[in-house]
Amino acid sequence: MKTLLIVCLIALSYGVLAKNKKADDNKVKIAVYYESLCPDSKKFITTQLAPVWRDFRGLVKVKMVPYGKSTHDKINGNWSFICHHGPDECYGNKIQACVLKDRSLLDTEKMEIVICLMGQASPDKSIDTCLNVVNKASESSKLKRCASGEQGDNLLASYGDKTDSVMRPLGFVPTIIINEVRNSHSTHMTSTYCKLL
């Protein structure tokens, strides 16, 4: 009985000390480098990442990077993009980039919008549907303006630079990095996550 009491006190003390650390220090960090029209990206985000994010929210920190195998160059002062699945994917990546950087949306709303978009047949054309899911239909015009303009271009180029710093070009999309280690076999995200706890 004394041993059990000592173990409980140690565990309690550890828990109190752990809570005093920065909240993000104890989270599993998941970075997803993906494309808005990529079938593998859509499947991974909707069937693997979404359940982990929803079930372990608060224990995971997810960074979404919509760019994938695209390329970008500045020509005559303007960004030019070539996306793996064509111009519609470039626009879809820009819409998601604008969602992810929007300051009026909560992080939970941003993730739900991205998950919703990736679950649609045409993620590049479904922003209104997904904004309704989080009761943010009023943001539609602003996000579409962002994606169609210079801000969207700059955001996508920034995500391109982040993607290129991981690997240029990516070997596979989506590329998943968990706690700063590339994870090429991400078919069982929940079991991978649980092993890290």
N, C-alpha and C positions, 0 to 999 in steps of 0.2 A: 504494500500500500504506500509506504514511504517512497519507494522507487517511482511509482506512478505519479505521485504528487510532485516529485522533483522533475520528472520528465515534462509534466504539464507546465510547471513554472518556467522551465527553460524554454519550452515552445512559446509560451506567452511572452516571455522577455524578448525572444527573437522576433516575434510578430510585432511588438511595439517598436523595436529598433528598426525593423524593415519598413514600417509605416513612416518613419521619420526621414527615410531616403527619398530622393526624387521619385515621384510616382512612375515615371517612364523607365527608370533603371531596372525595375523588376519585370517589365513587360517583355513578351516575346515580340521581336521586331520583324515584320513581314513586309518586304518590298516586292511589288508586282509590276514588272515591265511588260506591257501588253499593247494590243491593237484593238480598236473599237469594233472592227468587222471580222476579226480573226475567230474562226469557229473554236479553236482550242482555247483562246482567251475567254470567250463567252462561256464555254463549258466549265473551265476552271473557276472563274469568278462566281458563277451562279450555283455550281454544285459542290465546290470544295471550299472556296474562301468565304462565301456568304454564311454557311452554317458555323464555321469556326469564329468568324467575326461576331455573329449574333450570340452564339453560345458562350463565348469567352470574352465578350466586350469588357473592357476595363483591364483585361490581362494581356491583350495584344495591342500593338501599335502598328497600324497598316499604312503603308505609303504606296499610293497608286501612281504609276507613271505611264500615261497613255501616249505611246510613240512607236514602240516595237522596232520593226526593220525599216522604218521610214528614213529618208535622208533630207537634209536641209542645207541650203546655201543662200547667202545674201547676194542678190543680183541687182545692181543699180539702186541700192538702198532698200530693196524690198526682199522679204523672205520668200523663197521658193521651196516647195515641199514635193517630194515624190513618196507616196505612201504605198505600202505593200499591196493593199487591196483597192487602190485607186483613189480618186479625188473625194468620193463619199466618205472614205475612211479618214482622210485628212480632216474633213469637216467634223466627223464624229469624234476624232481625237481632240480637236479644238474645243468642241462643246464640253467634253469631259474635263479638259484642262481648265476651262473657264469655271465649271462647277467646282472643281477641287480648289481653286484659288479665290472663290467668291467669299468675301468677308461677312456677308449677311446670312450665310448658311452655317448651321452647326455642323461639326464633324460627322455626327451620326446621320444628319440629313444628306450630307455629301456622299457618304458610303451607300446609303439606301438608294440615292439617285443613280449612282454608278451601277450598283447591282441591278436595279430596275432596267437601266439602259441596256446592259449586257444581256438581259433576259428577253429583249425585244427582237423581233425579226429584223428590224432596221434601226439599230441603235443611233444612227446618225439622224434619224427623222422622228425620234420618240421623246424628245425632251419634254414636251407638254404633258404627255401621259405620265412620265416619271415625276415631274414636279407636282402633279396632282396627288401622287402617292404620299408625299410629305407635306401636303397642303401649302405649297409654295408656288402656285400657278402665277402669282404676280411677278415672279423673277424671270419669266420666259423671255420677254423682249430684251431685257438687259443681257441675258446669257447668249441669246442669238446674235445680238450686236457685237458682243465680245468675240464670239467664234468667227464672225464674218469680217472682223476688222483687224487693225494692227495689234490690239491687245492679245487676241487669239493667236496671231502669228508669233508674237514674242513669247507667249506662254509655251506654245508648241516647240519653238526653237530651244527654249530653256529645258523642256523635258527631253528634247533630243540630245542636248549636251549631257544631261544626267545619264541618259541611256548609253551614250557613247563612252562615258567614263566607266561603265560596267564592262562593256564589250562592244566593239564596232566591227561588223554588224553583229547583232545578237545571233547566237547559234540556233535558238529556239524561242518561239513566242507561244505562251508567256514564259518569261524568265522569272523565277522566284528566288528571292534571297531571304533567308531566315537567319536572323542574328548575324548578319554580315557574311553568311556563307551561302554560296550558290547552291540551290537545291534542284537538281535536274529531274528528280523523280518525285513530283508533287501530286501523285494521283490519290494519295490518302492523307490529305491535309490534317484531318482531325488526329490521326494516330501520330503523324509527324509532330504536331503541336504538343500532344500529351507527353511524348517522349522528352520534350524540352522542359517540362514543368518540374 
